């Protein structure tokens, strides 16, 4: 299977934030947090440009999953 850069997932069980080099993605990204306890999504405001490092801070305490999806341009 070849990596296409369409989707990335990061699980943060006890971290307040994660910093990622988003320049490895082929296009800008849409980001949202998933709360596995309540089954709800929280959007990250704005489009994430695919250049350099970007810090993502979880919206609240507890387990969170960060989903990054390619927007296509």
C-alpha positions in Angstrom: 0.0 0.0 0.0 1.3 3.4 -1.0 1.0 6.5 1.3 -1.0 9.2 -0.5 -1.2 11.8 2.2 -5.0 11.8 2.2 -5.4 11.1 5.9 -3.4 11.1 9.1 -4.6 10.1 12.6 -2.9 10.9 15.9 -4.2 9.6 19.3 -3.5 11.8 22.3 -4.3 9.8 25.5 -2.5 12.1 27.8 -0.8 14.8 25.8 -2.0 18.4 25.8 -0.8 19.0 22.2 1.1 17.6 19.3 3.3 19.3 16.8 3.4 17.9 13.3 5.4 18.8 10.2 2.5 19.3 7.8 4.8 20.1 4.8 4.9 16.4 4.1 1.2 16.5 2.9 0.6 17.2 -0.8 -2.1 19.8 -0.2 -3.8 21.9 2.6 -5.6 20.0 5.3 -8.9 20.0 7.2 -8.5 19.0 10.9 -10.9 17.9 13.5 -10.8 16.2 16.9 -12.8 13.1 17.8 -13.8 12.4 21.4 -14.0 8.6 21.7 -15.8 8.8 25.0 -18.8 10.8 23.7 -18.5 10.0 20.0 -18.4 13.6 19.0 -16.3 15.7 16.6 -14.9 19.2 17.2 -13.6 21.1 14.1 -10.3 22.9 14.1 -11.0 26.4 12.7 -9.7 27.2 9.3 -7.7 25.4 6.7 -4.3 24.1 7.7 -1.7 25.1 5.0 0.8 22.4 4.1 4.0 24.2 5.1 6.2 23.8 8.2 5.3 22.7 11.7 1.8 23.2 13.1 0.8 22.7 16.8 -2.6 21.1 17.5 -3.9 21.5 21.1 -6.6 19.1 22.2 -9.9 20.9 23.0 -10.3 19.5 26.6 -8.8 17.0 29.0 -9.2 13.3 28.3 -8.5 11.0 25.3 -8.7 12.7 21.9 -8.0 11.6 18.3 -6.8 14.2 15.8 -7.9 13.6 12.2 -6.2 15.4 9.3 -7.7 15.1 5.9 -6.5 16.4 2.5 -8.7 19.1 1.2 -7.5 18.8 -2.4 -6.1 22.3 -2.9 
